Amino acid sequence: MYRNLEECIVDLEANGHLVRIREEVDPYLEMAAIHLRVYEAGGPALLFENVKGSKFRTVSNLFGTIERSKFIFRETWEAAQNVIALRNDPMKALKNPFKHIGAGLTAWNALPMKTSDSTPVALQEISISDLPLIQHWPMDGGAFVTLPQVYSEDPDKPGIMNSNLGMYRVQLNGNDYELNKEVGIHYQIHRGIGIHQDKANKKGMPLKVSIFIGGPPSHTLSAVMPLPEGLSEMTFAGMLAGRRFRYSYIDGFCISNDADFVITGEIHTNDTKPEGPFGDHLGYYSLTHPFPVMKIHKVYAKPNAIWPFTVVGRPPQEDTSFGELIHELTGDAIKQEIPGVKEVHAVDAAGVHPLLFAIGSERYTPYQQVKQPTEMLTIANRILGTGQLSLAKYLFITAEEHRPLTTHDEVDFLTYILERIDLRRDIHFYTNTTIDTLDYSGTGLNSGSKVVFAAYGDTKRELCKQVPDELKEIRGYENARLVMPGVVAIQGPDFASYAEAEREMQSFCEAIRAKGPISSCPMIVLCDNSSFVSASLSNFLWVTFTRSNPSHDIYGVNSGYEFKHWACDNVIIDARTKPHQAPPLIPDPEVEKKIERLFAKGANLGEVKLG
């Protein structure tokens, strides 16, 4: 397999998976715009050979399709899957030890390999300003590293086997950062580097950090892999590369001998600076907040180094393909972690973290005539307390009965739940809790609420296939549109404040209640533009679940509390844009015009078939 990024690029090009762009391209907005257009078309990886302001080449869209990703890892894919499966279910090796000898050898051969301190490392010292300073969206605070491998070691147990390798975005310039001396590191809650920094703070010492960029593609993927306990990212990187992770130390900092670039530095206790804005994976800007500053020690580059990058924005994007790749590698890991779970799907169209669909089991009371959620509520609590899943806001969960289900057929899955849910019993809120750092629908950074919609049993209603007459001609609320069976989007007045929304929603709910029960429409979405929301399933999922905070934005027709449990006849989700929410990502029209030259006949991308 590949010893470095260059070998991967040569292989991709030889097999029709990569196009070279020889025209000069501006790293300010242009490169990102080109990437976005090619990714949307399902196009090839892109090697930018002439980057304005930098001598280094850049590559993007390496993982843009699941097919290309599998091609990259074709020689090591199965072995890596086998090792992860053994970590998740060690009994497999005990039951059939000879079958799994190869997996053990794969893991053994993948142990990181430290090179002699006297071994010369083929790195040249450079500055941050020499790098391709790529700005992706017009309102971004500066240039960011979007595919970094951020390495830190446990201060209590130094060494590579107790290290953390994570992908946390790195701001290279802009804001208050002193160019070439400081960069910003944005890491979210539940991240390994945070544990290391906390330990370093308690010891009164700075945390040494190394940022690797490039190297074999397996190293990049390892930085985002949710690995089983005890399987280090460095071991997995070697396993997937089919070659041991080679490293050394310079000035006390770990150096990846295979990376194209390495940035070393220290994070000091309570040293933060404003980081952001940054166009992020929910489809909005994450705003400016204080995050740790890394004081630069040294920056290195290999001769002829290549800078890999990606662009994040409203899904689907390249990180969507990353997610598919991870799911295929880890397989049924969640089943091992949470007994009773059959499937959990973080819905990409809703920005991954805001919305989960899950299939559990219902075995607690098989003798009862009346079927209702019992075991699945226990499972829901486990899901919302597990790793990154705990950042979700909405969890829809059910159990199979009579026919198979999949969470990946979103319309069928939601239809199944809406047909069966008891809206007076099966909605469960968690208030004043944590949500995704990048989600601005809540009450503050990392703060918001969650809700579980649990459904099980016999069908309770037939869902409407067209807009019910009762939802038409309500004063102040117009353009009612069917989104899917049982779900209707309605346009309302602009959101002004939560105090005003309470008054509006009381009036709206009363107007619906006065027209009589509408059991066929259990979910109503109040929005700014119902034509947009109803135009596609993707639009519905994105708007509804990224623009609402369950505790503040869920209302109900004929709602009330029964022994502190909230109940209603029809759920209304207020998905209007709120003043405190982050702005959506909008491309620069002038840049969109400028990049047309690259897609003209005879240009390097002239043969790329765009949708």
C-alpha positions as CSV (number, residue, x, y, z in Angstrom):
1,M,0.0,0.0,0.0
2,Y,0.9,3.7,-0.1
3,R,4.0,4.9,1.9
4,N,2.9,8.5,1.4
5,L,0.2,10.8,-0.2
6,E,2.1,11.2,-3.5
7,E,1.9,7.4,-4.1
8,C,-1.8,7.5,-3.6
9,I,-2.3,10.4,-6.0
10,V,-0.3,8.7,-8.7
11,D,-2.3,5.5,-8.3
12,L,-5.6,7.4,-8.3
13,E,-4.6,9.3,-11.5
14,A,-3.5,6.1,-13.2
15,N,-6.9,4.5,-12.5
16,G,-9.0,7.5,-13.6
17,H,-9.9,8.7,-10.1
18,L,-8.0,12.1,-10.1
19,V,-7.7,15.2,-12.3
20,R,-4.8,17.7,-12.2
21,I,-5.7,21.4,-12.3
22,R,-2.8,23.3,-13.8
23,E,-4.4,26.7,-14.0
24,E,-3.5,29.1,-11.1
25,V,-6.3,28.9,-8.5
26,D,-6.9,31.3,-5.6
27,P,-7.0,29.7,-2.2
28,Y,-9.5,32.5,-1.1
29,L,-12.9,30.9,-1.9
30,E,-12.0,29.6,-5.4
31,M,-10.6,26.3,-4.4
32,A,-13.4,25.5,-2.1
33,A,-16.0,26.5,-4.8
34,I,-14.3,24.2,-7.3
35,H,-14.3,21.3,-4.8
36,L,-17.9,21.8,-3.9
37,R,-19.0,21.7,-7.6
38,V,-17.0,18.6,-8.4
39,Y,-18.1,16.8,-5.3
40,E,-21.7,17.4,-6.0
41,A,-21.2,16.0,-9.5
42,G,-19.7,12.8,-8.0
43,G,-16.4,13.8,-9.7
44,P,-12.8,12.8,-9.2
45,A,-10.2,13.8,-6.7
46,L,-8.5,17.1,-7.5
47,L,-4.8,17.9,-7.5
48,F,-4.3,21.7,-7.6
49,E,-0.8,22.2,-8.9
50,N,-0.7,26.0,-9.1
51,V,-1.9,27.6,-5.8
52,K,-1.7,31.4,-5.7
53,G,0.6,32.5,-2.9
54,S,2.1,29.1,-2.1
55,K,4.6,26.8,-3.6
56,F,2.8,23.7,-2.3
57,R,0.3,21.6,-4.2
58,T,-3.0,20.7,-2.7
59,V,-5.4,17.8,-3.1
60,S,-9.1,17.5,-2.3
61,N,-12.0,15.1,-2.7
62,L,-9.8,12.1,-2.0
63,F,-12.7,10.5,-0.1
64,G,-15.5,12.0,-2.2
65,T,-17.1,8.7,-3.1
66,I,-17.3,5.5,-1.1
67,E,-16.1,3.6,-4.2
68,R,-12.9,5.7,-4.4
69,S,-12.3,5.3,-0.7
70,K,-12.6,1.6,-1.0
71,F,-10.3,1.6,-3.9
72,I,-7.7,3.5,-1.8
73,F,-7.9,0.9,0.9
74,R,-8.6,-2.1,-1.2
75,E,-5.6,-4.2,0.0
76,T,-6.1,-3.7,3.7
77,W,-9.9,-3.1,4.1
78,E,-10.9,-6.6,5.1
79,A,-8.0,-7.1,7.5
80,A,-8.9,-3.8,9.3
81,Q,-12.6,-4.8,9.5
82,N,-11.6,-8.1,11.0
83,V,-9.5,-6.5,13.7
84,I,-12.3,-4.1,14.7
85,A,-14.7,-7.0,14.8
86,L,-12.5,-8.9,17.1
87,R,-12.1,-5.9,19.4
88,N,-15.9,-5.6,19.5
89,D,-16.5,-9.3,20.0
90,P,-13.3,-11.1,21.4
91,M,-15.3,-14.3,21.7
92,K,-15.0,-14.8,18.0
93,A,-11.3,-15.4,18.3
94,L,-11.8,-17.9,21.1
95,K,-14.5,-19.8,19.2
96,N,-12.4,-20.1,16.0
97,P,-8.8,-19.1,16.8
98,F,-7.2,-20.3,13.6
99,K,-9.5,-18.4,11.4
100,H,-8.4,-15.1,13.1
101,I,-4.7,-15.6,13.2
102,G,-4.4,-13.2,10.3
103,A,-6.2,-10.5,12.2
104,G,-3.8,-10.9,15.1
105,L,-0.8,-10.6,12.8
106,T,-2.3,-7.6,11.1
107,A,-2.6,-5.8,14.5
108,W,0.9,-6.9,15.5
109,N,2.5,-5.7,12.3
110,A,0.7,-2.4,12.6
111,L,2.3,-1.4,15.9
112,P,3.9,2.1,15.6
113,M,7.6,2.1,14.8
114,K,9.9,4.6,16.4
115,T,12.9,5.5,14.3
116,S,16.3,6.2,15.9
117,D,16.8,9.8,17.2
118,S,19.8,9.9,14.9
119,T,17.8,9.0,11.8
120,P,17.5,12.1,9.6
121,V,13.9,13.1,9.0
122,A,13.3,14.4,5.5
123,L,11.7,17.6,6.7
124,Q,12.5,21.3,5.9
125,E,11.5,24.0,8.3
126,I,8.9,26.5,7.0
127,S,6.4,29.0,8.3
128,I,2.6,29.0,8.5
129,S,2.6,31.8,5.9
130,D,4.2,29.4,3.4
131,L,1.2,27.1,3.6
132,P,-1.8,27.1,1.2
133,L,-4.0,29.4,3.3
134,I,-7.4,28.2,2.1
135,Q,-10.5,30.1,3.1
136,H,-13.7,28.2,2.3
137,W,-16.7,30.5,2.9
138,P,-17.1,34.3,2.6
139,M,-17.7,34.9,6.3
140,D,-14.9,32.5,7.6
141,G,-12.6,34.1,10.1
142,G,-9.5,33.1,8.1
143,A,-7.8,30.0,6.6
144,F,-8.4,26.6,8.3
145,V,-6.8,23.2,8.2
146,T,-9.8,20.9,7.5
147,L,-8.1,17.5,7.5
148,P,-5.6,17.7,10.4
149,Q,-4.4,14.8,12.5
150,V,-4.0,16.5,15.9
151,Y,-1.7,14.5,18.2
152,S,-1.4,14.7,21.9
153,E,-0.1,12.4,24.7
154,D,-1.4,11.7,28.1
155,P,0.6,13.7,30.6
156,D,0.2,10.9,33.2
157,K,1.3,8.2,30.8
158,P,3.5,9.7,28.0
159,G,4.2,7.7,24.9
160,I,2.5,7.0,21.6
161,M,0.4,4.1,22.8
162,N,-1.5,6.4,25.2
163,S,-1.8,9.2,22.7
164,N,-4.9,10.7,21.1
165,L,-5.1,11.4,17.4
166,G,-8.2,13.5,16.5
167,M,-9.5,15.7,13.7
168,Y,-10.1,19.2,15.3
169,R,-10.2,22.1,13.0
170,V,-7.2,24.5,13.1
171,Q,-7.4,28.2,12.3
172,L,-4.1,29.3,10.7
173,N,-4.7,33.1,10.4
174,G,-7.1,35.9,11.0
175,N,-8.8,37.2,14.1
176,D,-6.2,38.0,16.8
177,Y,-3.8,35.2,15.9
178,E,-0.2,36.4,15.4
179,L,0.7,34.9,12.1
180,N,3.5,32.3,12.2
181,K,3.4,32.3,16.0
182,E,-0.1,31.1,16.9
183,V,-2.9,29.0,15.6
184,G,-6.3,28.2,17.1
185,I,-7.5,24.6,17.9
186,H,-11.3,24.1,18.0
187,Y,-12.2,20.9,19.8
188,Q,-15.6,19.9,20.9
189,I,-16.7,18.3,24.2
190,H,-16.1,14.6,24.6
191,R,-12.8,14.8,22.8
192,G,-9.6,13.0,23.9
193,I,-7.3,16.1,23.6
194,G,-9.5,17.8,26.2
195,I,-8.8,15.1,28.7
196,H,-5.0,15.5,28.0
197,Q,-5.3,19.3,28.4
198,D,-7.1,19.0,31.7
199,K,-4.4,16.7,33.0
200,A,-1.7,19.1,31.8
201,N,-3.5,22.0,33.4
202,K,-3.6,20.2,36.8
203,K,0.1,19.6,36.6
204,G,0.7,23.2,35.8
205,M,2.5,22.4,32.5
206,P,1.7,23.2,28.8
207,L,0.4,20.4,26.6
208,K,2.7,19.5,23.7
209,V,0.7,19.1,20.5
210,S,1.8,18.0,17.0
211,I,-0.5,18.5,14.0
212,F,0.2,16.1,11.1
213,I,-1.2,17.0,7.7
214,G,-1.1,14.5,4.8
215,G,0.8,11.3,4.7
216,P,-0.9,8.0,3.8
217,P,-4.7,8.4,3.5
218,S,-5.1,5.9,6.3
219,H,-3.6,8.4,8.8
220,T,-6.3,10.9,7.9
221,L,-9.1,8.4,8.3
222,S,-7.7,7.2,11.6
223,A,-8.1,10.7,13.1
224,V,-11.9,10.5,12.7
225,M,-12.4,6.8,13.5
226,P,-14.6,5.9,16.5
227,L,-12.3,3.0,17.6
228,P,-13.1,0.3,20.2
229,E,-11.6,0.9,23.7
230,G,-7.9,-0.2,23.7
231,L,-7.3,0.1,19.9
232,S,-5.2,3.2,19.4
233,E,-5.5,5.5,16.3
234,M,-1.8,5.0,15.6
235,T,-2.2,1.2,15.5
236,F,-5.2,1.5,13.3
237,A,-3.4,4.0,11.0
238,G,-0.7,1.4,10.4
239,M,-3.2,-1.4,10.0
240,L,-5.2,0.4,7.3
241,A,-2.0,1.5,5.6
242,G,-0.5,-2.0,5.6
243,R,2.6,-0.4,7.0
244,R,3.7,0.6,10.5
245,F,3.2,4.2,11.6
246,R,6.7,5.7,11.6
247,Y,7.5,8.4,14.1
248,S,10.3,10.2,15.9
249,Y,10.7,13.0,18.4
250,I,12.2,16.5,17.7
251,D,12.6,18.9,20.6
252,G,10.2,16.6,22.7
253,F,7.5,16.8,20.0
254,C,6.2,13.6,18.3
255,I,6.8,13.8,14.5
256,S,5.1,11.6,11.9
257,N,7.8,10.7,9.5
258,D,5.2,10.0,6.8
259,A,3.2,13.3,7.1
260,D,3.6,15.9,4.4
261,F,3.5,18.7,7.0
262,V,3.9,18.8,10.8
263,I,3.1,21.8,13.0
264,T,4.4,21.6,16.6
265,G,3.5,23.8,19.5
266,E,2.1,24.1,23.0
267,I,-1.3,24.8,24.6
268,H,-1.0,26.7,27.9
269,T,-3.5,26.7,30.7
270,N,-6.4,29.1,30.2
271,D,-4.8,30.6,27.0
272,T,-7.7,31.2,24.5
273,K,-8.5,33.5,21.7
274,P,-11.5,34.0,19.5
275,E,-11.8,31.3,16.9
276,G,-14.2,31.3,13.9
277,P,-16.5,32.0,12.2
278,F,-16.3,28.8,10.1
279,G,-18.7,27.3,7.6
280,D,-19.5,24.0,9.2
281,H,-21.2,20.7,8.6
282,L,-24.7,21.7,9.7
283,G,-24.9,24.1,6.8
284,Y,-24.4,27.2,8.9
285,Y,-21.5,29.2,10.2
286,S,-20.2,28.2,13.6
287,L,-19.7,31.6,15.3
288,T,-16.7,33.2,17.0
289,H,-16.0,31.7,20.5
290,P,-12.8,31.4,22.6
291,F,-10.9,28.2,22.0
292,P,-7.3,27.1,22.9
293,V,-4.4,28.9,21.3
294,M,-1.4,26.8,20.3
295,K,1.9,28.6,20.5
296,I,3.9,27.6,17.4
297,H,7.2,25.8,18.0
298,K,8.2,24.8,14.5
299,V,6.5,24.0,11.2
300,Y,7.9,21.4,8.9
301,A,7.3,20.2,5.3
302,K,8.6,17.3,3.2
303,P,10.2,18.1,-0.1
304,N,7.3,18.3,-2.7
305,A,4.8,18.1,0.1
306,I,1.0,18.0,-0.8
307,W,-1.6,19.7,1.3
308,P,-4.9,17.7,1.6
309,F,-8.1,19.6,2.3
310,T,-11.9,19.2,2.3
311,V,-14.8,21.6,2.4
312,V,-17.6,21.2,4.9
313,G,-21.1,22.7,4.5
314,R,-24.7,21.7,4.3
315,P,-24.8,17.9,3.8
316,P,-24.0,15.9,1.7
317,Q,-20.3,16.8,1.5
318,E,-17.1,14.8,1.5
319,D,-17.5,14.2,5.3
320,T,-20.7,12.4,4.4
321,S,-18.6,9.9,2.4
322,F,-16.3,9.7,5.5
323,G,-19.3,8.7,7.6
324,E,-20.3,6.0,5.2
325,L,-16.7,4.7,5.1
326,I,-16.6,4.6,8.9
327,H,-19.9,2.8,9.1
328,E,-18.8,0.1,6.8
329,L,-15.5,-0.4,8.7
330,T,-17.1,-0.5,12.2
331,G,-20.1,-2.5,11.2
332,D,-22.2,-3.5,14.1
333,A,-20.1,-2.0,16.9
334,I,-23.1,-0.2,18.4
335,K,-24.8,-3.5,18.9
336,Q,-22.0,-4.6,21.1
337,E,-21.9,-1.4,23.1
338,I,-25.6,-1.1,23.7
339,P,-27.5,-4.4,24.2
340,G,-30.9,-4.4,22.5
341,V,-29.9,-2.0,19.8
342,K,-30.3,-3.2,16.2
343,E,-29.5,0.0,14.3
344,V,-28.7,3.6,15.0
345,H,-28.5,6.1,12.1
346,A,-27.2,9.7,12.6
347,V,-29.1,11.4,9.8
348,D,-26.7,13.1,7.5
349,A,-29.2,15.4,5.8
350,A,-29.9,17.0,9.3
351,G,-26.3,17.6,10.0
352,V,-25.6,14.2,11.7
353,H,-25.7,15.2,15.4
354,P,-29.2,16.9,15.6
355,L,-31.2,13.8,14.5
356,L,-30.9,10.1,15.3
357,F,-33.1,7.2,14.1
358,A,-32.9,4.0,16.0
359,I,-34.3,0.5,16.0
360,G,-34.3,-1.3,19.4
361,S,-36.0,-4.3,20.8
362,E,-39.1,-4.7,22.9
363,R,-38.9,-7.8,25.1
364,Y,-39.8,-6.7,28.6
365,T,-43.5,-7.6,28.7
366,P,-44.3,-10.1,25.9
367,Y,-47.3,-11.3,28.0
368,Q,-49.2,-8.0,27.9
369,Q,-52.0,-7.4,25.5
370,V,-51.4,-3.7,25.1
371,K,-48.1,-3.0,23.3
372,Q,-46.2,0.2,24.3
373,P,-42.5,1.3,24.5
374,T,-40.8,-0.1,27.6
375,E,-37.4,-1.6,26.8
376,M,-36.8,0.9,24.0
377,L,-37.0,3.7,26.6
378,T,-34.1,2.1,28.4
379,I,-32.2,1.8,25.1
380,A,-33.0,5.4,24.3
381,N,-31.3,6.5,27.5
382,R,-28.3,4.4,26.7
383,I,-28.0,5.9,23.2
384,L,-28.2,9.5,24.5
385,G,-25.5,8.7,27.0
386,T,-23.0,7.2,24.5
387,G,-20.1,9.1,23.1
388,Q,-21.0,11.5,20.2
389,L,-24.5,10.1,20.1
390,S,-25.1,12.1,23.4
391,L,-25.0,15.3,21.4
392,A,-28.2,14.5,19.5
393,K,-31.3,16.6,20.0
394,Y,-34.0,14.4,18.4
395,L,-34.2,10.6,18.7
396,F,-36.9,8.7,16.9
397,I,-36.9,5.0,18.1
398,T,-39.1,2.0,17.5
399,A,-38.8,-1.8,17.4
400,E,-39.6,-4.1,14.5
401,E,-42.8,-6.1,14.5
402,H,-44.4,-8.0,11.7
403,R,-42.0,-6.5,9.0
404,P,-38.4,-5.6,8.8
405,L,-37.4,-1.9,9.1
406,T,-34.3,0.1,8.3
407,T,-33.4,3.6,9.6
408,H,-31.9,4.4,6.2
409,D,-35.2,4.6,4.4
410,E,-36.1,7.8,6.2
411,V,-39.7,8.2,4.9
412,D,-40.7,4.6,5.6
413,F,-39.1,4.8,9.1
414,L,-40.8,8.0,10.1
415,T,-44.1,6.8,8.6
416,Y,-43.9,3.7,10.7
417,I,-43.4,5.8,13.9
418,L,-46.0,8.4,13.1
419,E,-48.6,5.7,12.4
420,R,-48.0,4.2,15.9
421,I,-47.0,6.9,18.3
422,D,-49.3,7.9,21.1
423,L,-48.7,11.6,21.4
424,R,-50.1,11.7,24.9
425,R,-47.7,9.1,26.2
426,D,-44.7,8.6,23.9
427,I,-42.8,11.9,23.8
428,H,-40.1,12.3,26.4
429,F,-38.0,15.5,27.0
430,Y,-34.6,16.2,28.5
431,T,-34.1,19.8,29.3
432,N,-31.1,22.0,30.1
433,T,-28.6,19.5,28.8
434,T,-25.7,19.3,26.3
435,I,-26.0,19.4,22.5
436,D,-23.5,19.8,19.7
437,T,-21.0,22.7,20.0
438,L,-21.8,23.6,16.4
439,D,-25.6,23.7,16.8
440,Y,-26.9,27.2,17.5
441,S,-30.5,26.3,18.0
442,G,-30.1,25.9,21.7
443,T,-29.8,28.3,24.7
444,G,-26.0,28.7,24.5
445,L,-22.8,27.1,23.4
446,N,-23.2,23.3,24.0
447,S,-26.5,24.0,25.7
448,G,-30.0,22.9,24.7
449,S,-32.5,20.1,25.1
450,K,-33.4,16.7,23.7
451,V,-36.6,14.8,22.9
452,V,-37.3,11.1,22.3
453,F,-40.2,10.0,20.1
454,A,-40.8,6.3,20.9
455,A,-43.4,4.2,19.2
456,Y,-44.4,0.6,19.3
457,G,-47.5,-1.5,18.8
458,D,-50.4,-1.5,16.4
459,T,-51.2,1.2,13.9
460,K,-53.2,4.0,15.6
461,R,-53.9,6.2,12.6
462,E,-53.9,6.5,8.9
463,L,-51.6,9.3,7.8
464,C,-52.8,12.0,5.5
465,K,-51.6,11.9,1.9
466,Q,-52.6,15.5,1.2
467,V,-53.0,18.6,3.3
468,P,-56.1,18.3,5.5
469,D,-58.7,21.0,5.0
470,E,-58.4,22.0,8.7
471,L,-54.9,23.3,8.1
472,K,-55.9,25.6,5.2
473,E,-57.0,29.2,5.5
474,I,-55.7,29.8,9.1
475,R,-55.2,33.6,9.4
476,G,-51.5,34.5,9.4
477,Y,-50.4,31.0,8.4
478,E,-50.3,30.1,4.7
479,N,-49.1,27.9,2.0
480,A,-49.7,24.6,3.8
481,R,-47.7,21.9,1.9
482,L,-47.5,18.1,2.4
483,V,-43.9,17.0,3.1
484,M,-44.6,13.3,3.5
485,P,-47.5,11.2,4.8
486,G,-48.6,12.7,8.2
487,V,-46.3,15.7,8.0
488,V,-47.4,19.2,6.8
489,A,-45.2,22.4,6.5
490,I,-46.9,25.8,7.0
491,Q,-45.4,29.2,6.6
492,G,-45.8,31.6,9.6
493,P,-44.9,35.2,10.4
494,D,-41.2,35.9,11.1
495,F,-40.0,34.8,14.5
496,A,-39.5,37.8,16.8
497,S,-39.0,36.4,20.3
498,Y,-39.9,33.5,22.4
499,A,-42.4,35.6,24.3
500,E,-44.1,36.5,21.1
501,A,-43.8,32.9,19.8
502,E,-45.7,31.6,22.9
503,R,-48.6,34.0,22.1
504,E,-48.6,33.1,18.4
505,M,-48.5,29.4,19.0
506,Q,-51.3,29.5,21.6
507,S,-53.5,31.3,18.9
508,F,-52.3,28.9,16.2
509,C,-53.0,25.8,18.2
510,E,-56.4,27.1,19.3
511,A,-57.3,27.8,15.6
512,I,-56.5,24.2,14.7
513,R,-58.2,22.7,17.7
514,A,-61.4,24.7,16.9
515,K,-61.6,23.0,13.5
516,G,-61.8,19.6,15.1
517,P,-59.3,16.7,15.6
518,I,-56.8,16.0,12.8
519,S,-55.4,12.7,13.9
520,S,-54.1,12.0,10.3
521,C,-51.5,14.7,10.7
522,P,-49.4,14.1,13.8
523,M,-46.6,16.5,12.9
524,I,-46.8,20.1,11.7
525,V,-43.7,22.1,10.8
526,L,-43.9,25.9,11.1
527,C,-41.3,27.4,8.9
528,D,-40.2,30.5,6.9
529,N,-40.7,28.9,3.5
530,S,-43.0,25.9,3.2
531,S,-42.4,25.5,-0.5
532,F,-38.6,25.0,0.2
533,V,-39.2,22.6,3.1
534,S,-41.6,20.5,1.1
535,A,-39.5,20.5,-2.0
536,S,-37.4,17.5,-0.9
537,L,-36.9,15.2,2.0
538,S,-33.4,16.6,2.5
539,N,-34.8,20.2,2.9
540,F,-37.4,19.0,5.4
541,L,-34.8,17.2,7.6
542,W,-32.3,20.0,7.4
543,V,-34.7,22.9,8.2
544,T,-36.8,21.1,10.8
545,F,-34.0,19.5,13.0
546,T,-31.2,22.1,12.7
547,R,-33.5,25.2,13.4
548,S,-35.3,23.9,16.5
549,N,-34.6,23.3,20.2
550,P,-37.1,20.7,21.4
551,S,-37.8,22.3,24.8
552,H,-38.4,25.8,23.3
553,D,-39.7,25.0,19.8
554,I,-42.1,22.1,20.2
555,Y,-45.7,23.0,20.8
556,G,-48.9,20.9,20.6
557,V,-52.6,21.2,19.7
558,N,-54.6,20.6,22.9
559,S,-51.4,20.2,24.9
560,G,-50.9,20.0,28.6
561,Y,-49.2,18.1,31.4
562,E,-50.3,14.9,33.0
563,F,-48.3,14.2,36.1
564,K,-45.5,16.3,34.7
565,H,-45.6,14.4,31.4
566,W,-46.2,16.7,28.4
567,A,-48.9,15.5,26.0
568,C,-50.7,16.8,22.9
569,D,-52.9,15.8,20.0
570,N,-50.7,17.1,17.2
571,V,-47.0,18.1,17.5
572,I,-45.9,21.4,16.1
573,I,-42.2,22.1,15.6
574,D,-41.3,25.8,15.2
575,A,-38.5,25.6,12.7
576,R,-38.5,29.3,11.8
577,T,-35.1,31.0,11.8
578,K,-34.4,32.6,15.2
579,P,-32.4,35.8,15.7
580,H,-29.8,33.9,17.8
581,Q,-29.1,31.2,15.3
582,A,-26.1,31.2,13.0
583,P,-26.4,32.4,9.4
584,P,-26.6,29.7,6.6
585,L,-23.8,29.2,4.2
586,I,-24.3,31.1,0.9
587,P,-21.6,30.9,-1.9
588,D,-20.2,34.1,-3.3
589,P,-21.8,34.6,-6.7
590,E,-18.8,36.4,-8.1
591,V,-16.5,33.5,-7.2
592,E,-19.0,31.1,-8.8
593,K,-18.7,33.0,-12.0
594,K,-14.9,33.1,-11.8
595,I,-14.5,29.4,-11.6
596,E,-16.5,28.8,-14.7
597,R,-13.2,29.1,-16.6
598,L,-12.1,25.8,-15.2
599,F,-15.1,23.9,-16.5
600,A,-15.0,25.4,-20.0
601,K,-14.3,23.2,-22.9
602,G,-10.6,22.5,-23.1
603,A,-9.9,23.4,-19.5
604,N,-8.7,20.8,-17.0
605,L,-12.2,20.2,-15.6
606,G,-14.0,20.6,-19.0
607,E,-14.6,16.8,-19.1
608,V,-16.1,16.6,-15.6
609,K,-19.8,15.9,-16.0
610,L,-21.6,18.3,-13.7
611,G,-25.2,17.8,-12.6
